[in-house]
Amino acid sequence: MRFLIFRKADADTEQGAMPSDELLTAMGAYNQQLVDAGVMRAGEGLRPTREAVRMKLSNGQATVIDGPFTETKELIAGLSVFEAASREEVVNWIKQWPMQDGGGNVTVEIREAGCPGGCAEVHPGPDANQEGKRFAVLLRSSPALEAEEPVAQEKLDRLDAHNAAEAAKGVLLAADGLRSSARASRVQFNGGKATVVDGPFTEIKELIAGYWMIRVASMNDAIEWAKRNPYPTGPDVEVEIRPMYELDDLDVDFTPELRAAEQRMRQIQLEATR
Protein backbone atom coordinates (compact mmCIF):
# COMPACT_ATOMS: atom_id res chain seq x y z
CA MET A 1 0.00 0.00 0.00
CA ARG A 2 1.13 3.55 -0.70
CA PHE A 3 0.91 6.35 1.87
CA LEU A 4 1.57 10.09 1.86
CA ILE A 5 3.33 11.39 4.96
CA PHE A 6 2.83 15.06 5.81
CA ARG A 7 5.12 16.77 8.30
CA LYS A 8 2.95 19.60 9.61
CA ALA A 9 4.31 23.13 9.60
CA ASP A 10 5.33 25.12 12.66
CA ALA A 11 6.72 28.59 13.33
CA ASP A 12 10.27 27.59 12.37
CA THR A 13 9.34 26.00 9.03
CA GLU A 14 7.07 28.92 8.16
CA GLN A 15 9.99 31.28 8.82
CA GLY A 16 12.17 29.25 6.49
CA ALA A 17 14.64 28.35 9.24
CA MET A 18 17.49 26.19 7.98
CA PRO A 19 17.98 22.80 9.68
CA SER A 20 20.88 22.40 12.08
CA ASP A 21 23.74 20.01 11.35
CA GLU A 22 22.44 17.84 14.19
CA LEU A 23 18.99 17.62 12.62
CA LEU A 24 20.41 16.90 9.16
CA THR A 25 22.50 14.08 10.54
CA ALA A 26 19.63 12.56 12.53
CA MET A 27 17.10 12.91 9.70
CA GLY A 28 19.59 11.59 7.17
CA ALA A 29 20.19 8.46 9.26
CA TYR A 30 16.44 7.98 9.75
CA ASN A 31 15.70 8.39 6.04
CA GLN A 32 18.50 5.99 5.15
CA GLN A 33 16.95 3.39 7.45
CA LEU A 34 13.61 3.85 5.71
CA VAL A 35 15.17 3.58 2.26
CA ASP A 36 17.12 0.46 3.22
CA ALA A 37 13.89 -1.13 4.47
CA GLY A 38 12.16 -0.36 1.16
CA VAL A 39 9.62 1.87 2.90
CA MET A 40 10.52 5.39 1.79
CA ARG A 41 10.16 6.11 -1.92
CA ALA A 42 10.50 9.90 -1.88
CA GLY A 43 10.87 12.79 0.53
CA GLU A 44 10.45 16.50 -0.20
CA GLY A 45 10.45 19.77 1.72
CA LEU A 46 8.09 22.65 0.92
CA ARG A 47 9.19 26.25 1.07
CA PRO A 48 7.29 28.64 3.44
CA THR A 49 3.83 29.80 2.44
CA ARG A 50 5.05 33.38 2.04
CA GLU A 51 6.34 32.05 -1.31
CA ALA A 52 3.11 30.18 -2.08
CA VAL A 53 -0.27 30.97 -3.57
CA ARG A 54 -3.75 29.58 -3.27
CA MET A 55 -5.95 29.51 -6.32
CA LYS A 56 -9.71 29.16 -6.39
CA LEU A 57 -11.33 27.98 -9.61
CA SER A 58 -15.05 28.54 -10.10
CA ASN A 59 -16.83 28.13 -13.43
CA GLY A 60 -13.62 28.67 -15.36
CA GLN A 61 -12.57 31.78 -13.44
CA ALA A 62 -9.42 31.79 -11.30
CA THR A 63 -8.76 33.84 -8.19
CA VAL A 64 -5.18 33.82 -6.93
CA ILE A 65 -4.33 34.66 -3.30
CA ASP A 66 -0.72 35.24 -2.28
CA GLY A 67 0.72 33.77 0.92
CA PRO A 68 1.64 33.69 3.71
CA PHE A 69 -1.25 31.80 5.24
CA THR A 70 -2.10 32.00 8.91
CA GLU A 71 -3.43 28.57 9.96
CA THR A 72 0.12 27.33 10.66
CA LYS A 73 -0.83 24.13 12.50
CA GLU A 74 -2.76 22.90 9.44
CA LEU A 75 -0.10 23.79 6.87
CA ILE A 76 2.39 21.28 5.49
CA ALA A 77 6.17 21.66 5.68
CA GLY A 78 7.15 18.45 3.90
CA LEU A 79 5.82 15.30 2.31
CA SER A 80 7.12 11.78 1.81
CA VAL A 81 5.88 8.71 -0.06
CA PHE A 82 5.93 5.41 1.84
CA GLU A 83 5.21 1.86 0.70
CA ALA A 84 4.07 -0.49 3.46
CA ALA A 85 1.73 -3.38 4.15
CA SER A 86 -0.52 -1.38 6.46
CA ARG A 87 -1.10 1.96 8.13
CA GLU A 88 -0.08 0.37 11.44
CA GLU A 89 3.34 -0.41 9.99
CA VAL A 90 3.74 3.20 8.88
CA VAL A 91 2.68 4.46 12.32
CA ASN A 92 5.43 2.35 13.91
CA TRP A 93 8.01 3.85 11.57
CA ILE A 94 6.79 7.40 12.24
CA LYS A 95 7.06 6.83 15.98
CA GLN A 96 10.83 6.68 15.40
CA TRP A 97 10.86 10.24 13.97
CA PRO A 98 14.06 12.02 15.12
CA MET A 99 13.57 14.02 18.30
CA GLN A 100 15.97 16.64 16.90
CA ASP A 101 13.16 17.81 14.63
CA GLY A 102 11.24 20.59 16.33
CA GLY A 103 12.68 19.70 19.70
CA GLY A 104 10.51 16.58 19.72
CA ASN A 105 7.33 18.62 19.19
CA VAL A 106 6.00 17.87 15.72
CA THR A 107 2.88 16.42 14.12
CA VAL A 108 3.06 13.92 11.26
CA GLU A 109 -0.04 12.97 9.29
CA ILE A 110 -0.34 9.59 7.55
CA ARG A 111 -2.72 9.43 4.59
CA GLU A 112 -3.60 6.45 2.43
CA ALA A 113 -2.88 7.25 -1.21
CA GLY A 114 -5.07 6.47 -4.19
CA CYS A 115 -8.18 7.73 -5.96
CA PRO A 116 -11.50 6.29 -4.72
CA GLY A 117 -12.55 5.68 -8.33
CA GLY A 118 -9.11 4.52 -9.42
CA CYS A 119 -6.47 6.54 -11.25
CA ALA A 120 -3.43 5.60 -13.31
CA GLU A 121 0.11 5.86 -11.97
CA VAL A 122 2.31 8.63 -13.30
CA HIS A 123 5.47 7.61 -15.16
CA PRO A 124 7.73 10.58 -16.01
CA GLY A 125 9.31 10.59 -19.44
CA PRO A 126 13.03 10.68 -20.24
CA ASP A 127 13.08 14.49 -19.95
CA ALA A 128 11.94 14.48 -16.31
CA ASN A 129 15.29 15.84 -15.14
CA GLN A 130 15.12 18.99 -17.28
CA GLU A 131 16.04 22.35 -15.79
CA GLY A 132 13.39 24.28 -13.90
CA LYS A 133 11.86 24.67 -10.48
CA ARG A 134 9.73 22.09 -8.74
CA PHE A 135 6.33 22.97 -7.36
CA ALA A 136 3.72 20.98 -5.44
CA VAL A 137 0.10 21.57 -6.47
CA LEU A 138 -1.98 20.52 -3.48
CA LEU A 139 -5.70 19.93 -3.96
CA ARG A 140 -7.67 21.17 -0.96
CA SER A 141 -10.39 18.86 0.28
CA SER A 142 -14.15 19.35 0.45
CA PRO A 143 -17.11 17.57 2.04
CA ALA A 144 -17.68 15.67 -1.24
CA LEU A 145 -14.04 14.54 -1.42
CA GLU A 146 -14.02 13.53 2.25
CA ALA A 147 -17.17 11.50 1.65
CA GLU A 148 -15.50 9.90 -1.40
CA GLU A 149 -18.53 10.66 -3.53
CA PRO A 150 -18.32 8.84 -6.92
CA VAL A 151 -16.71 10.69 -9.83
CA ALA A 152 -17.76 10.05 -13.42
CA GLN A 153 -15.36 7.67 -15.17
CA GLU A 154 -14.96 9.99 -18.16
CA LYS A 155 -13.57 12.66 -15.81
CA LEU A 156 -11.06 10.23 -14.35
CA ASP A 157 -10.10 9.09 -17.87
CA ARG A 158 -9.54 12.70 -18.90
CA LEU A 159 -7.30 13.31 -15.90
CA ASP A 160 -5.31 10.12 -16.54
CA ALA A 161 -4.75 11.13 -20.18
CA HIS A 162 -3.66 14.64 -19.17
CA ASN A 163 -1.30 13.30 -16.50
CA ALA A 164 0.26 10.86 -18.97
CA ALA A 165 0.82 13.61 -21.56
CA GLU A 166 2.36 16.00 -19.01
CA ALA A 167 4.58 13.25 -17.62
CA ALA A 168 5.76 12.33 -21.13
CA LYS A 169 6.82 15.97 -21.62
CA GLY A 170 8.81 15.85 -18.38
CA VAL A 171 6.62 18.49 -16.69
CA LEU A 172 4.66 16.22 -14.36
CA LEU A 173 6.99 14.32 -12.03
CA ALA A 174 4.49 12.68 -9.67
CA ALA A 175 0.80 12.73 -8.78
CA ASP A 176 -1.64 10.89 -6.59
CA GLY A 177 -4.99 11.15 -4.91
CA LEU A 178 -5.64 10.71 -1.20
CA ARG A 179 -8.37 8.69 0.43
CA SER A 180 -10.66 10.12 3.08
CA SER A 181 -9.10 11.13 6.41
CA ALA A 182 -11.25 8.37 7.94
CA ARG A 183 -8.39 6.13 6.75
CA ALA A 184 -5.72 8.44 8.22
CA SER A 185 -3.74 8.81 11.43
CA ARG A 186 -1.71 11.56 13.04
CA VAL A 187 1.31 10.99 15.23
CA GLN A 188 1.69 13.94 17.59
CA PHE A 189 4.99 14.32 19.43
CA ASN A 190 5.23 16.24 22.68
CA GLY A 191 8.72 16.30 24.13
CA GLY A 192 9.52 13.28 21.96
CA LYS A 193 6.59 11.24 23.30
CA ALA A 194 4.27 10.01 20.55
CA THR A 195 0.48 10.00 20.69
CA VAL A 196 -1.49 8.46 17.82
CA VAL A 197 -4.82 10.00 16.80
CA ASP A 198 -6.90 8.20 14.17
CA GLY A 199 -9.14 10.03 11.70
CA PRO A 200 -11.48 11.24 10.47
CA PHE A 201 -10.39 14.84 10.99
CA THR A 202 -12.80 17.74 11.13
CA GLU A 203 -10.93 20.64 9.47
CA ILE A 204 -12.02 19.41 6.03
CA LYS A 205 -11.15 22.53 4.02
CA GLU A 206 -7.56 22.42 5.30
CA LEU A 207 -7.02 18.77 4.42
CA ILE A 208 -5.24 17.69 1.25
CA ALA A 209 -7.13 15.45 -1.19
CA GLY A 210 -4.46 15.03 -3.88
CA TYR A 211 -1.23 16.42 -5.26
CA TRP A 212 0.79 16.93 -8.42
CA MET A 213 4.53 17.62 -8.49
CA ILE A 214 5.63 19.59 -11.54
CA ARG A 215 8.80 21.16 -12.89
CA VAL A 216 8.34 24.50 -14.64
CA ALA A 217 10.27 27.75 -15.00
CA SER A 218 8.42 29.94 -12.49
CA MET A 219 5.49 30.34 -10.13
CA ASN A 220 3.53 32.04 -12.92
CA ASP A 221 4.05 28.95 -15.07
CA ALA A 222 2.93 26.75 -12.17
CA ILE A 223 -0.24 28.83 -11.80
CA GLU A 224 -1.00 28.56 -15.52
CA TRP A 225 -0.38 24.81 -15.38
CA ALA A 226 -2.75 24.47 -12.42
CA LYS A 227 -5.42 26.45 -14.26
CA ARG A 228 -5.32 23.97 -17.17
CA ASN A 229 -5.33 20.85 -15.01
CA PRO A 230 -8.58 18.90 -15.57
CA TYR A 231 -9.62 18.34 -11.95
CA PRO A 232 -12.24 15.57 -11.83
CA THR A 233 -14.07 17.33 -8.99
CA GLY A 234 -15.76 20.67 -9.17
CA PRO A 235 -16.91 23.00 -10.55
CA ASP A 236 -15.38 24.75 -7.53
CA VAL A 237 -11.77 23.74 -6.85
CA GLU A 238 -9.08 25.17 -4.56
CA VAL A 239 -5.39 24.36 -4.78
CA GLU A 240 -2.30 25.51 -2.94
CA ILE A 241 0.88 25.88 -5.01
CA ARG A 242 4.13 25.54 -3.08
CA PRO A 243 7.73 25.84 -4.29
CA MET A 244 9.83 22.87 -3.21
CA TYR A 245 13.28 22.84 -1.65
CA GLU A 246 16.26 21.61 -3.62
CA LEU A 247 19.51 20.47 -2.00
CA ASP A 248 21.30 23.61 -3.14
CA ASP A 249 18.65 25.79 -1.45
CA LEU A 250 19.77 24.67 1.99
CA ASP A 251 22.45 26.94 3.41
CA VAL A 252 24.37 24.05 4.91
CA ASP A 253 27.30 21.83 3.98
CA PHE A 254 26.14 18.27 3.34
CA THR A 255 28.53 15.55 4.34
CA PRO A 256 29.41 13.10 1.55
CA GLU A 257 27.35 10.47 3.39
CA LEU A 258 24.21 12.64 3.53
CA ARG A 259 24.53 13.72 -0.09
CA ALA A 260 25.03 10.10 -1.19
CA ALA A 261 21.94 9.03 0.79
CA GLU A 262 19.89 11.81 -0.81
CA GLN A 263 21.05 10.87 -4.31
CA ARG A 264 20.28 7.22 -3.63
CA MET A 265 16.73 8.07 -2.58
CA ARG A 266 16.27 10.19 -5.72
CA GLN A 267 17.39 7.24 -7.85
CA ILE A 268 14.97 4.90 -6.07
CA GLN A 269 12.17 7.41 -6.65
CA LEU A 270 13.02 7.65 -10.35
CA GLU A 271 13.21 3.88 -10.79
CA ALA A 272 9.89 3.41 -8.98
CA THR A 273 8.06 5.67 -11.44
CA ARG A 274 9.33 3.97 -14.59
Buried (B, 14 or more C-beta within 10 A) or exposed (E): EBBBBBBBBBEBBBEEEEBEBEBBBBBBEBBBEBBEEEBBBBBBBBBBBEBBBBBBBEEEEBEBEEBEBEEBEBBBBBBBBBBBEEBEBBBBBBBEBBBBBBEBBBBBBBBBBBBBBEBBBBBBBEEBEEEBBBBBBBBBBBEBBBEBEEBEEEBBBBBBEBBBEBBBEBBBBBBBBBBBBEBBBBBBBEEBEBEBEBBEBEEBEBBBBBBBBBBBEEBEBBBEBBBEBBBBBBEEBBBBBBBBBEEEEEEBEBEEEBEEBBEBBBEBBBEBBE
